[in-house]
Amino acid sequence: MNREDNRLQVFFDGKPDADTRAELKSSGFRWAPSIGAWQRQLTDNALPAADRLECIQPLSGEKPSQLQKKPSILQTMREQSEKVKTEPPKEAPAKNAER
């Protein structure tokens, strides 16, 4: 998902075969040569449409929509880094004085 451009984008290593291109087109995807991706507007129907496309099903067996809900590794690292920056430094636990 490219939220900045409001697009659901699909990238291929090479040119997809005619059947794949027809399947993408029938699900509302269009070729965007400027970015080298098949894309459609990111609407409420975009992810369900992607889930129905056999040509882009992940080998893991998950649906494309399930993959989009997982945070990326880079995003997780950024969030952890920001969390560390905003947390106050931890002090060593005080030792109990024996009497």
C-alpha positions as CSV (number, residue, x, y, z in Angstrom):
1,M,0.0,0.0,0.0
2,N,1.3,3.4,-0.9
3,R,-0.7,5.6,1.4
4,E,1.1,8.8,0.3
5,D,-0.1,8.3,-3.3
6,N,-3.4,6.7,-2.2
7,R,-2.6,3.6,-4.4
8,L,-2.4,-0.1,-4.0
9,Q,0.6,-1.1,-6.1
10,V,1.8,-4.4,-7.4
11,F,5.4,-4.8,-8.6
12,F,6.7,-7.6,-10.8
13,D,10.2,-8.6,-11.6
14,G,9.4,-8.7,-15.3
15,K,6.4,-8.2,-17.6
16,P,3.5,-10.4,-16.5
17,D,2.0,-12.7,-19.1
18,A,-1.2,-11.8,-20.9
19,D,-3.5,-13.7,-18.6
20,T,-2.0,-12.0,-15.5
21,R,-2.4,-8.6,-17.1
22,A,-6.0,-9.4,-18.0
23,E,-6.7,-10.5,-14.5
24,L,-5.1,-7.3,-13.1
25,K,-7.1,-5.1,-15.4
26,S,-10.4,-6.9,-14.6
27,S,-9.8,-6.1,-10.9
28,G,-9.3,-2.4,-11.5
29,F,-5.5,-2.3,-11.7
30,R,-3.8,-0.2,-14.4
31,W,-0.2,-0.1,-15.6
32,A,1.7,2.9,-14.4
33,P,4.9,3.2,-16.5
34,S,6.2,6.2,-14.5
35,I,6.7,3.9,-11.5
36,G,6.8,0.5,-13.1
37,A,3.9,-0.9,-11.2
38,W,0.3,-2.1,-11.6
39,Q,-1.8,0.0,-9.4
40,R,-5.3,1.0,-8.4
41,Q,-6.8,3.6,-6.1
42,L,-6.6,2.7,-2.5
43,T,-10.3,2.3,-1.6
44,D,-12.3,0.0,0.6
45,N,-12.5,-2.4,-2.3
46,A,-8.8,-2.4,-3.2
47,L,-7.6,-5.1,-0.7
48,P,-10.5,-7.5,-1.2
49,A,-9.9,-7.2,-5.0
50,A,-6.2,-8.0,-4.5
51,D,-7.2,-11.0,-2.3
52,R,-9.1,-12.5,-5.2
53,L,-6.2,-12.2,-7.6
54,E,-4.5,-15.6,-8.0
55,C,-1.6,-14.0,-9.8
56,I,-0.4,-12.1,-6.7
57,Q,-1.1,-14.6,-3.9
58,P,2.0,-14.9,-1.7
59,L,3.6,-18.3,-1.5
60,S,3.2,-18.2,2.3
61,G,-0.5,-18.8,1.8
62,E,-1.5,-15.5,3.3
63,K,-3.7,-13.1,1.5
64,P,-2.3,-9.7,0.3
65,S,-4.5,-7.9,2.8
66,Q,-2.9,-9.9,5.7
67,L,0.6,-8.9,4.6
68,Q,-0.4,-5.2,4.5
69,K,-1.5,-5.3,8.1
70,K,1.8,-6.4,9.3
71,P,4.2,-3.6,10.1
72,S,7.3,-3.6,8.0
73,I,10.7,-4.4,9.6
74,L,11.8,-0.9,8.8
75,Q,8.7,0.6,10.4
76,T,9.1,-1.5,13.5
77,M,12.8,-0.4,13.9
78,R,11.8,3.2,13.5
79,E,9.1,2.9,16.1
80,Q,11.5,1.2,18.6
81,S,14.1,3.9,17.9
82,E,11.6,6.7,18.6
83,K,10.4,4.9,21.8
84,V,14.0,4.7,23.1
85,K,14.5,8.4,22.4
86,T,11.4,9.5,24.3
87,E,11.7,7.2,27.3
88,P,13.5,8.6,30.3
89,P,16.8,6.8,31.2
90,K,16.3,4.0,33.6
91,E,18.0,4.3,37.0
92,A,19.7,1.4,38.7
93,P,17.4,-0.1,41.4
94,A,18.2,1.2,44.9
95,K,19.8,-1.2,47.2
96,N,18.0,-1.9,50.4
97,A,20.0,-0.8,53.4
98,E,20.2,-3.4,56.1
99,R,19.8,-2.3,59.7
